[in-house]
Amino acid sequence: MINSCKACGKCCKLFLINLSQKEYRSKEYQTMFQEYGFIDDFSKARKCGANFLAKNIDESCIYLKDNKCSIHQSRPQVCRHFFCTSKSKKFAGMIQIIKSSL
């Protein structure tokens, strides 16, 4: 069961999603601080978290609807790489957080 999604929505509720420079510049995604304007210098945008996907009041990703990703086909790259069933060491901490929240 490696690299499969359980569609529980936990990762979309527990973590901030960092957009890549290309994704941020595309202005395709709603970000946390976009009401304050777009920051041209991506390194400055990253430093202040302007490249994080927006969140709902309950801290879930703005694109999570009924525990499903409403932008699944065009979701950010980081979302495409993470699976809570992954055996990759780089995701071990995140997977542990998800498991402890169940």
Secondary structure by P-SEA (a helix, b strand, c coil): ccccccccccccccbbbbbcaaaaaacccccccccccccccaaaaaaaccccccccccccccccccccccccccccccccccccccccccaaaaaaaaaaac
